[in-house]
Amino acid sequence: MSDDDPSTPRESASAVEAPDGGSPLSPAASTEGMDGGSPLSPAASLALIESERGRLLRRRGVNPAPIFGSWGIAWLIGFGLCYLAAPGGPSAPLPMWAAATVLVALCLAAMVVPVVQGVRAGRGVRGPSRTTGAMYGACWALAFLALATVNLTLARGGLDADLTTLLWTGSSLTVAGVLYLAGGMLWQDRAQYLLGVWLLVSAVVGVLAGVPGNFLVLSLAGGGGLLALALYYALRRPAGGARP
């Protein structure tokens, strides 16, 4: 999710959207004054093109802050409740099934945010950037589908409850961390790459902490890391464009 984010439509300097939403402005058209008078200077023409390009990006670009923010909230609250409800935890008056239900509901709600933003930004966009973004998004679905299949198979093989819990949380964090590392390399986004490293470290710490400490690690380290990245993107979001 950086300047090379595939979800961000690429518009060349040769065709940018007109201020009134009409036909695109070309360099030739932009050399005429806005009032139809004398031609603009080359510098003024470039400034006009960049202004309209920024306006188009604001309208159609993807803002990653809500995406990471929604997932951060889901992890912070959902896994926090699991920690409170788990045997050996603070013994809060909350059944584990209720905490798990809240976690699933929050994660499902968080999934809606990137889907809506991706569909909105991808309207009318074609080319390699969109293909790369679609392939990267499919990596997440394929990776977690494979992960769920492997974990369910191992759990049916006779793992006890604590080991099953550590298997799910540790492996899920590891897969997410690796995918964020890949995303950071793909989009040349250091912040996303560092999040991947952070999640990998959290996966190791969570397994070492055991149950229910792993839920606390997922809540504070995992959810906190996502929220920190959301804040980072919100603060650095450029005024002239929607790309992170």
C-alpha positions in Angstrom: 0.0 0.0 0.0 2.4 2.5 -1.1 2.9 4.6 -4.2 2.7 1.4 -6.2 -0.6 0.2 -4.7 -2.4 -1.7 -7.4 -5.8 -0.6 -6.0 -4.8 3.0 -7.0 -5.8 3.8 -10.6 -2.9 5.0 -12.7 -3.6 8.1 -14.8 -0.9 9.3 -17.1 -0.1 13.0 -17.6 -1.5 12.8 -21.1 -5.1 12.3 -19.9 -6.6 13.5 -16.6 -10.2 14.1 -15.6 -11.7 17.5 -16.4 -12.7 19.7 -13.5 -16.4 19.3 -14.3 -16.2 15.5 -14.6 -16.4 15.7 -18.4 -13.9 14.4 -20.9 -10.3 14.0 -19.9 -7.9 16.9 -20.2 -5.0 16.3 -22.5 -1.7 18.3 -22.5 -2.9 20.0 -25.7 -6.2 21.0 -24.2 -4.5 22.2 -21.0 -2.4 24.6 -22.8 -5.4 26.8 -23.4 -6.5 29.1 -20.6 -9.4 28.1 -18.4 -11.4 31.0 -19.8 -10.6 30.1 -23.4 -8.1 32.9 -23.7 -4.4 32.9 -24.3 -2.5 29.6 -24.0 -1.0 28.7 -20.6 2.7 28.5 -20.2 4.3 25.0 -20.0 4.7 25.3 -16.2 1.1 26.4 -15.8 0.0 23.5 -18.0 1.9 21.0 -15.9 0.5 22.5 -12.7 -3.0 22.1 -14.1 -2.4 18.5 -15.1 -1.1 17.6 -11.7 -4.0 19.4 -10.0 -6.5 17.4 -11.9 -4.6 14.2 -11.5 -4.6 14.7 -7.7 -8.3 15.4 -7.8 -8.9 12.2 -9.6 -6.8 10.2 -7.1 -8.7 11.7 -4.2 -11.9 10.5 -5.8 -10.8 7.0 -6.8 -7.8 6.1 -4.6 -7.8 3.7 -1.7 -7.2 5.0 1.8 -5.5 2.1 3.8 -6.1 3.7 7.2 -9.7 2.5 7.5 -8.6 -1.0 6.4 -5.9 -1.4 9.0 -8.0 0.5 11.6 -11.0 -1.9 11.2 -8.8 -5.0 11.5 -6.9 -3.4 14.5 -10.2 -2.9 16.3 -11.4 -6.4 15.5 -8.2 -7.9 16.9 -7.9 -5.6 19.9 -11.5 -6.2 21.1 -12.1 -9.8 19.8 -8.9 -11.4 21.1 -9.0 -9.2 24.2 -12.4 -10.8 25.0 -11.0 -14.2 24.3 -8.3 -13.6 26.8 -10.8 -12.5 29.5 -13.0 -15.5 28.8 -10.3 -18.2 28.5 -9.7 -20.6 31.4 -6.7 -19.4 33.4 -7.4 -15.8 32.4 -8.9 -13.0 34.6 -12.0 -15.2 34.9 -14.4 -12.6 33.5 -18.1 -13.5 33.5 -18.1 -14.2 29.8 -18.3 -17.6 28.1 -15.7 -18.5 25.6 -18.3 -19.1 22.9 -19.6 -15.5 23.3 -16.1 -14.0 23.0 -15.4 -16.2 19.9 -18.7 -15.0 18.3 -17.8 -11.4 18.9 -14.3 -12.0 17.3 -15.8 -13.6 14.2 -18.4 -10.9 13.8 -15.8 -8.2 14.1 -13.5 -9.9 11.6 -16.4 -10.3 9.1 -17.2 -6.6 9.4 -13.5 -5.7 8.9 -13.5 -7.8 5.7 -16.1 -5.5 4.2 -13.9 -2.4 4.3 -11.2 -3.5 1.8 -13.7 -5.1 -0.5 -15.8 -1.9 -0.7 -12.7 0.3 -1.2 -11.2 -2.1 -3.8 -14.4 -2.3 -5.9 -14.8 1.5 -5.8 -11.3 2.2 -6.8 -11.2 -0.5 -9.4 -14.1 0.8 -11.5 -12.9 1.3 -15.0 -9.3 0.5 -14.2 -7.4 -2.0 -16.3 -3.8 -3.1 -16.8 -0.9 -4.8 -14.9 -1.5 -2.8 -11.6 -5.0 -4.2 -11.2 -3.9 -7.7 -12.1 -1.1 -7.5 -9.5 -3.5 -6.3 -6.9 -6.0 -9.1 -7.6 -3.3 -11.7 -7.4 -2.0 -10.4 -4.1 -5.6 -10.3 -2.7 -6.1 -13.9 -3.8 -2.9 -14.9 -1.9 -4.6 -14.0 1.3 -7.7 -16.1 0.6 -5.6 -19.1 -0.7 -3.1 -18.9 2.2 -5.8 -18.9 4.9 -7.9 -21.6 3.2 -4.8 -23.8 3.1 -4.0 -22.9 6.7 -7.5 -23.8 7.9 -7.4 -27.1 6.1 -4.1 -28.1 7.6 -5.0 -26.9 11.1 -8.4 -28.7 11.1 -6.7 -31.9 10.0 -4.1 -31.7 12.7 -6.7 -30.9 15.3 -8.7 -34.0 14.4 -5.5 -36.0 14.8 -5.7 -35.7 18.6 -4.1 -32.4 19.6 -5.2 -31.2 23.0 -7.2 -27.9 23.4 -4.2 -25.7 24.4 -2.0 -27.0 21.6 -4.9 -26.5 19.1 -5.3 -22.9 20.2 -1.6 -22.2 20.0 -1.5 -23.8 16.5 -4.3 -21.6 15.2 -3.1 -18.3 16.7 0.6 -18.8 16.0 0.1 -20.1 12.4 -2.4 -17.3 11.6 -0.1 -14.6 12.8 2.8 -16.2 10.9 0.9 -16.3 7.6 -0.3 -12.8 8.0 3.2 -11.6 8.8 4.6 -13.3 5.7 1.9 -11.8 3.5 2.6 -8.3 4.9 6.3 -8.8 4.2 5.4 -9.7 0.6 3.1 -6.7 0.3 5.7 -4.4 1.6 8.2 -5.7 -0.9 5.7 -5.6 -3.7 4.6 -2.0 -3.1 8.0 -0.8 -1.7 6.2 0.1 1.5 8.5 0.0 4.5 5.7 0.5 7.0 3.8 -2.6 5.8 7.1 -4.6 5.7 7.8 -3.6 9.3 4.3 -4.7 10.3 5.0 -8.1 8.8 8.2 -8.4 10.9 6.2 -7.3 14.0 3.5 -9.9 13.4 6.2 -12.6 13.0 7.7 -11.6 16.3 4.3 -11.6 17.9 3.6 -15.1 16.6 6.7 -16.4 18.3 6.0 -14.5 21.6 2.3 -15.6 21.6 3.3 -19.3 21.3 5.9 -18.9 24.1 3.3 -17.2 26.3 1.0 -20.2 26.1 -2.8 -20.1 26.7 -4.4 -17.6 27.6 -1.4 -15.3 27.2 -1.4 -15.8 23.5 -4.8 -14.1 23.2 -3.3 -11.1 25.1 -0.4 -10.9 22.6 -2.8 -11.1 19.7 -4.9 -8.3 21.2 -2.3 -5.9 22.2 0.6 -6.6 19.9 -1.4 -7.7 16.8 -4.3 -5.3 17.2 -2.1 -2.5 18.5 0.3 -2.9 15.6 -2.5 -2.7 13.1 -3.9 0.4 14.7 -0.5 2.0 14.8 -0.1 1.4 11.1 -3.6 2.9 10.5 -2.6 6.0 12.4 0.6 6.2 10.4 -1.3 6.1 7.1 -3.8 8.6 8.3 -1.1 11.1 9.3 1.0 10.8 6.1 -1.9 10.7 3.7 -1.1 13.3 1.1 -3.5 16.2 0.5 -3.1 15.9 -3.2 -3.8 12.3 -3.6 -5.2 9.1 -2.2 -2.2 6.9 -2.4 -0.5 5.9 0.9 
